[in-house]
């Protein structure tokens, strides 16, 4: 028997070939339970012990039953063991606002968590946040819990999910927390509060000054995660005209240039005024890893049909062999006729480049070709 035959036989027997480990077995895919499978049967599966794929599938099936599955989740939540509680919370999160009837049980757990949920409270607060507007009665309790350093991270996350429905109560508290008036912030707390403001969006606009102050503090402290979270919150709260100067002002920050460029890309065409600054930053960042390509993507996102942007994309595609720029030229509008020579020369060097080829066709079909031989 040769080595290959032995290895094949071992694999068929469920053993690994010498010197190699078999990949972990994939869990079986869930097959949706039919209508004949009752909620009682699904609850019995869910109540089984141990980490079983069947229990995970039962969560999916119960979630498909809607509000009728809520009593099952409430019973499982009070079962006492960690596995059952976490599955119940997963079910309630999947049900979302449909699980409104479970709010009293969830609030009881927030007030006095069982030992299993005290050690792993994330799923509990996620389930409360998933209720949406139906979770409004929990907001005062979440605010109180967020003053406890142990629970702050989780409670703030839930407040972010519910805050859009009651910004008048939630946003002032988040601002107070961000400014440290609710107690000293622990690592991850600042990012959590900023993430909550991001979730609330324009309804949290009153938090814009506190967000900008948090960005400055993060810059001074070298906290890249907090600074990135502040940028995301800025994009959610501010109008483009307010956020663009802030983002452009971060271009030369060694820690935040990438996040600033990404922010402009997310703003899209409304950030067209930043194109000259992006082009300047691109020409000053040739040696930086990954940043030039990200700037090219941002230019394409904010104005692939702007003449100055098109010209820069042509330079990037033909002189710097940027796949991203070639893709943008291929998927944009008609290109000026004078692009043809540079694109044809680049395509001659890379005859298999599909996007350069499409970009060249865009030139030939463009109205600027006219009678100048662009056929």
C-alpha positions in Angstrom: 0.0 0.0 0.0 1.4 3.4 -0.9 1.3 6.5 1.4 -1.6 8.1 -0.5 -3.7 4.9 -0.2 -3.0 4.7 3.6 -3.9 8.3 4.1 -7.2 7.8 2.2 -8.0 4.7 4.3 -7.3 6.6 7.5 -9.6 9.5 6.5 -12.4 7.1 5.6 -12.0 5.5 9.0 -12.2 8.9 10.7 -8.5 9.1 11.6 -6.0 11.7 10.6 -3.1 10.9 8.2 0.3 10.8 9.9 1.5 14.2 10.9 -1.8 15.9 10.1 -4.9 16.7 12.1 -8.4 16.3 10.7 -10.4 19.5 10.5 -13.1 19.8 13.2 -16.4 18.3 12.1 -19.0 20.8 10.8 -22.2 21.0 12.8 -25.2 19.6 10.8 -27.2 22.2 9.0 -30.6 23.0 10.6 -33.6 21.6 8.8 -36.6 23.8 9.6 -39.2 21.9 11.7 -42.5 21.4 10.0 -45.8 22.5 11.4 -46.4 19.0 12.9 -43.5 19.6 15.3 -45.2 21.3 18.3 -43.8 24.0 20.5 -43.8 21.5 23.3 -41.5 19.2 21.4 -39.2 22.1 20.6 -39.2 23.1 24.2 -38.2 19.6 25.2 -35.3 19.7 22.8 -34.3 23.1 24.2 -34.5 21.8 27.7 -32.0 19.0 27.0 -28.6 19.2 28.6 -25.2 19.9 27.0 -24.1 21.8 24.0 -26.1 20.2 21.2 -26.6 21.4 17.6 -30.2 20.2 18.1 -30.8 22.8 20.8 -29.4 25.6 18.5 -31.8 24.5 15.7 -34.7 24.4 18.2 -34.0 28.1 18.9 -34.3 28.9 15.2 -37.6 26.9 15.0 -39.1 28.5 18.0 -38.1 32.0 16.8 -40.1 31.2 13.6 -43.2 30.6 15.8 -43.2 34.2 16.9 -45.0 35.4 20.1 -46.1 31.8 20.9 -42.5 31.0 21.7 -42.1 33.7 24.4 -43.4 31.6 27.3 -40.9 28.9 26.4 -38.0 31.4 26.6 -39.2 32.8 29.9 -39.4 29.4 31.4 -35.9 28.5 30.1 -34.6 31.8 31.5 -35.6 30.8 35.0 -34.3 27.2 34.6 -31.1 28.0 36.5 -28.4 26.5 34.3 -26.2 28.6 32.1 -26.7 26.8 28.8 -30.5 27.1 29.1 -30.4 30.8 30.1 -28.2 31.6 27.1 -30.3 29.8 24.7 -33.4 31.5 26.1 -31.7 34.9 25.6 -30.7 34.0 22.0 -34.4 33.1 21.3 -35.6 36.4 22.8 -33.0 38.4 20.8 -34.2 36.6 17.6 -37.8 37.4 18.4 -37.0 41.1 18.9 -40.0 43.3 19.5 -42.3 40.2 19.3 -40.9 39.2 22.7 -42.4 42.2 24.5 -44.2 39.9 27.0 -40.8 38.8 28.3 -39.8 42.3 29.4 -40.8 41.8 33.1 -38.7 38.6 33.3 -35.8 40.3 31.6 -36.0 43.3 33.9 -36.0 40.9 36.9 -32.8 39.4 35.7 -31.3 42.9 35.1 -32.2 43.8 38.7 -31.0 40.6 40.3 -29.2 38.4 37.8 -28.9 34.7 38.3 -25.3 33.5 38.9 -25.0 32.4 35.3 -26.1 35.7 33.9 -24.0 37.7 36.4 -20.9 36.1 35.0 -22.0 36.5 31.4 -24.4 39.4 31.2 -24.0 40.3 27.5 -26.8 38.1 26.2 -29.2 39.6 28.7 -28.7 43.2 27.8 -28.7 42.3 24.1 -32.2 40.7 24.5 -33.4 43.9 26.2 -32.0 46.1 23.5 -33.5 43.8 20.8 -37.0 44.7 22.0 -36.8 48.1 20.4 -39.6 50.5 21.3 -41.2 47.8 23.4 -38.2 48.0 25.7 -38.8 51.6 26.7 -39.9 50.7 30.3 -36.4 49.3 30.9 -34.6 52.5 30.2 -34.6 53.9 33.8 -33.3 50.5 35.0 -30.6 50.4 32.3 -29.6 54.0 33.2 -29.2 52.9 36.9 -27.3 49.8 35.9 -24.9 51.8 33.7 -23.7 53.6 36.8 -22.3 50.2 38.0 -18.8 49.8 36.5 -19.3 46.1 36.2 -22.5 46.4 34.1 -21.8 49.8 32.4 -20.5 48.4 29.1 -23.5 46.1 28.6 -26.2 48.6 29.8 -24.8 51.4 27.6 -25.0 49.0 24.6 -28.7 48.4 25.4 -29.4 52.1 25.8 -27.9 52.7 22.4 -30.5 50.2 20.9 -33.4 51.8 22.8 -32.2 55.4 22.7 -33.7 56.3 19.3 -37.1 55.8 20.9 -36.5 58.0 23.9 -33.5 60.2 23.1 -34.7 62.8 25.6 -33.9 60.5 28.5 -31.1 58.5 27.1 -28.8 61.0 25.3 -28.2 63.4 28.3 -27.3 60.4 30.4 -24.9 59.1 27.7 -23.3 62.5 27.5 -22.9 62.6 31.3 -21.3 59.2 31.2 -19.0 60.1 28.4 -17.8 63.2 30.3 -17.1 61.1 33.4 -19.8 62.6 35.5 -21.3 59.2 36.2 -18.1 57.7 37.5 -14.6 56.9 36.2 -14.7 55.3 32.9 -13.0 51.9 32.5 -11.3 50.6 29.4 -13.9 50.0 26.6 -16.5 52.2 28.4 -15.7 55.2 26.2 -16.0 53.2 23.0 -19.3 51.7 24.3 -20.8 55.1 24.9 -19.7 56.4 21.5 -21.1 53.2 19.9 -24.4 53.8 21.6 -24.5 57.4 20.2 -23.7 56.0 16.8 -26.6 53.6 17.1 -29.0 56.4 18.0 -27.9 58.5 15.1 -29.2 62.0 14.4 -31.5 61.8 17.5 -28.3 62.1 19.6 -27.1 65.3 17.8 -27.0 67.1 21.2 -24.0 64.8 22.0 -21.9 66.2 19.2 -19.8 68.6 21.4 -19.1 65.7 23.8 -18.2 63.5 20.9 -15.7 66.0 19.5 -14.2 66.4 23.0 -13.9 62.6 23.3 -12.1 62.5 20.0 -9.6 65.1 21.2 -9.0 63.2 24.5 -8.5 60.0 22.6 -6.0 61.7 20.2 -4.1 63.1 23.2 -4.0 59.7 25.0 -3.2 57.7 21.9 -6.3 55.6 22.3 -7.0 54.5 18.7 -10.1 52.4 19.5 -11.8 55.3 21.3 -10.8 57.7 18.5 -12.2 55.5 15.8 -15.4 55.1 17.8 -15.6 58.9 18.1 -15.2 59.2 14.3 -18.0 56.8 13.7 -20.2 58.7 16.2 -19.3 62.0 14.5 -20.5 60.6 11.1 -23.8 59.5 12.7 -24.5 62.8 14.5 -23.1 65.5 12.3 -24.0 66.9 8.9 -21.4 66.3 6.2 -20.4 70.0 6.3 -19.5 69.7 10.0 -17.7 66.4 9.8 -15.6 66.9 6.7 -13.3 69.5 8.1 -12.7 67.4 11.2 -11.8 64.3 9.1 -9.5 66.2 6.7 -7.8 67.7 9.8 -6.9 64.1 10.8 -5.1 63.2 7.6 -1.6 63.8 9.1 -2.4 62.0 12.4 -0.3 58.8 12.5 -3.0 56.9 14.2 -6.2 58.2 12.6 -5.5 58.9 8.9 -7.0 55.6 7.8 -10.2 56.1 9.8 -10.6 59.6 8.5 -10.3 58.5 4.9 -12.8 55.7 5.6 -15.1 58.3 7.1 -15.1 60.4 3.9 -15.8 57.3 1.9 -18.8 56.6 4.0 -20.1 60.1 3.5 -19.9 59.5 -0.2 -20.8 62.2 -2.8 -21.6 64.8 -0.2 -17.9 64.8 0.6 -16.9 65.9 -2.9 -15.3 69.1 -1.4 -12.7 66.9 0.2 -11.4 65.5 -3.1 -8.4 68.0 -3.4 -7.3 67.2 0.1 -7.6 63.4 -0.5 -5.5 63.7 -3.7 -2.9 65.7 -1.9 -2.8 63.1 0.9 -2.5 60.3 -1.7 0.5 61.9 -3.3 2.1 62.2 0.1 1.4 58.7 1.2 2.9 56.5 -1.5 5.1 54.6 1.0 2.5 53.9 3.6 1.0 50.4 3.5 -2.7 50.1 2.5 -3.5 53.8 2.8 -3.0 54.8 -0.9 -5.5 52.1 -2.0 -8.0 53.2 0.7 -7.7 56.8 -0.5 -8.3 55.7 -4.1 -11.5 53.9 -2.9 -12.6 57.0 -1.0 -12.1 59.2 -4.2 -14.2 56.7 -6.2 -16.9 56.8 -3.5 -17.2 60.6 -3.3 -17.0 61.4 -7.0 -15.8 59.0 -9.6 -17.3 61.3 -12.3 -15.6 64.5 -11.0 -13.0 65.6 -13.6 -10.2 65.9 -11.0 -11.0 62.6 -9.5 -11.2 60.9 -12.9 -7.8 62.3 -13.7 -6.3 61.0 -10.5 -7.9 57.6 -11.0 -6.4 57.4 -14.4 -2.9 58.1 -12.9 -3.4 55.5 -10.3 -4.7 52.9 -12.7 -2.0 53.4 -15.4 1.1 54.6 -13.5 0.6 52.8 -10.2 -1.2 49.7 -11.4 -4.1 50.3 -8.9 -6.7 47.6 -9.4 -9.1 49.7 -7.3 -8.7 52.7 -9.6 -9.1 50.6 -12.8 -12.3 49.1 -11.3 -13.6 52.6 -10.6 -12.9 53.8 -14.1 -14.5 50.7 -15.5 -17.7 51.2 -13.5 -18.0 54.9 -13.8 -19.5 57.1 -16.5 -18.1 57.9 -19.9 -14.4 59.0 -19.8 -12.8 61.9 -21.6 -11.3 61.0 -25.0 -7.8 62.0 -24.0 -7.8 59.1 -21.5 -7.6 56.6 -24.4 -3.9 56.7 -25.0 -2.9 56.1 -21.4 -5.4 53.3 -20.9 -4.4 51.7 -24.2 -0.7 51.8 -23.2 -1.5 50.3 -19.8 -3.6 47.6 -21.3 -0.8 46.7 -23.8 1.4 46.0 -20.8 -1.4 44.1 -19.0 -3.5 42.6 -21.8 -5.5 40.4 -19.4 -6.7 43.3 -17.2 -10.4 43.2 -17.6 -11.1 46.5 -15.9 -8.6 48.5 -18.0 -10.3 47.0 -21.0 -13.7 48.1 -19.8 -12.4 51.6 -19.0 -11.0 51.9 -22.5 -14.4 51.0 -23.9 -15.9 53.7 -21.7 -13.7 56.2 -23.4 -14.7 54.9 -26.9 -18.3 55.2 -26.0 -18.0 58.6 -24.3 -19.6 61.7 -25.9 -16.2 63.4 -25.8 -14.9 60.9 -28.5 -17.1 62.6 -31.0 -15.5 62.4 -34.5 -12.0 62.1 -33.1 -11.6 58.5 -34.0 -12.7 57.0 -30.7 -14.5 54.0 -32.3 
